[in-house]
Amino acid sequence: MTDIENADRLRVTTEVSDIESVQEVLGQLAELDATVDPQEMTVADPSGDHVVEVDIGSLTTKQLEALELAYLRGYYDQPRETSLADLADELGISKSAVSQRLRAAESKLVVAVLQAIRPWLVQSDTD
């Protein structure tokens, strides 16, 4: 047997050009009953001049699910296309639970982005 056959986990790196492609890949993996645990995301502008690696490993599955749904439903659009109440209904949880998940996820993402682009600004947990 190969090491891959004995491995409990396999790290796969993919590059996609848009969010719809990411959703398609994740959907296909879900159909295969694969467990997906996103740990890092690299965002680059089309020219490749500006690249930022963001550690998203601190996000819980529920936080990521809420962020994705909020994004897809237009919660972050100006003006908003959906409300916390609508997101809560779709997720089957309370409005305050959705708000808490989004705030916690947003806070983690802000810290991750700032650590990536201004590491001297954000103190890490290991300091």
N, C-alpha and C positions, 0 to 999 in steps of 0.2 A: 504494500500500500504506500501511496505517496503521503507526504506531509499534509497536503490539502485534504486528503480523505480522513486523516486523523484530527484535523483542526476543529476546534469548537467554534471558532470565528474566522472569518475571512475578510480582510480589508480590501475594498474595491474603490478605485478612484475613477471617476468619470468626468468628462467635460461635455457640457451641453450649452447651447447658445441662448436658450430662453427658458422661462419658468414652466411653460407648457410641456417642454421636453422632460424637465425634472419630474413633473407630475406623472407623465406617461411612464417613465422608467419606474417610479415608485409604485404606480398602479400595477405594472406588470410583475414586479417583485411581490406585491401583496397577493396577487393571484396564485403565485407559486408558494404561498405561505412562508415566504422568507421574512425573517425579522430584520428590519432596517433600523439602524441606530446612527443617524447622522452625527458626526463628530466635528467636522470642519467644513467650511465653505470658503472658496476663493472667488472673489468678485473682481472682474477685470473689465475695463472699458474696451470697446471694439478695437482700439488701436493697440491695446496691450501696454500702454504707457503707465497706467495706474492700476496696480494689482494690490489687493488687500486680502489677507487670509484671516478669517474670523472663526474662532473656536466656538462652535455651537453645542458642544458636548454637555454644557451645563443646563441646557433646556430639557425639561421633562417632555415625555411623549404628549401629555395633555397640553402643555404650553405650546408646543410646536403645532399640534392639531388646531388649537384656538387661533394662533397666528395665521396659519394657512387659510383657515376658513374666513377670518376677518379680512385678509388680503383679497381672497377670491370674491367675496361679497361686496367689496368696495368700502369697507369700514375706514380704510386709510385714504380714500379719495377725498378731494375737496370740491364740492361738498360731499359729505358721507352718503353712500348709497344704501347703507344698512345701519341698524342700531344694535346696541348691546342686547336689547330685548329680543331682537330677531336672531342674533347669534346664540343667545341662551336657549331659545326655542329649538333651534337646529341641533345644538349640542346636547339638549336634554338636561340642562343644569340651570341654576339660578343666574340672574343678571349679575349679581355681585360676584359669583364664582367666575364668570367669564371676565369681568373687569379685573379681578385679582390675577387670573392667569395671564391676561394680556399685559398688565402692569409688570408682573414678575418677569415675563419673557422679554418685554421691551427693555427693562432695566438690565437684564443679563446681556442683551444684544448691544446696548449702548456701551457697557463696560468692555465687552469683547472688541468692539470696533475701536474704542479709544485705546485699548491695550495694543491693538494692531498698528494704529497710526500714530499714537502719542504715548508710548509705553512709560515715559517718565511721569505722565500725568496721573495714571491710575496705579494705585498700589496693589500688588498681587497678594493673594492669601498666604503665599509662602514667605513674604517679606517679614 
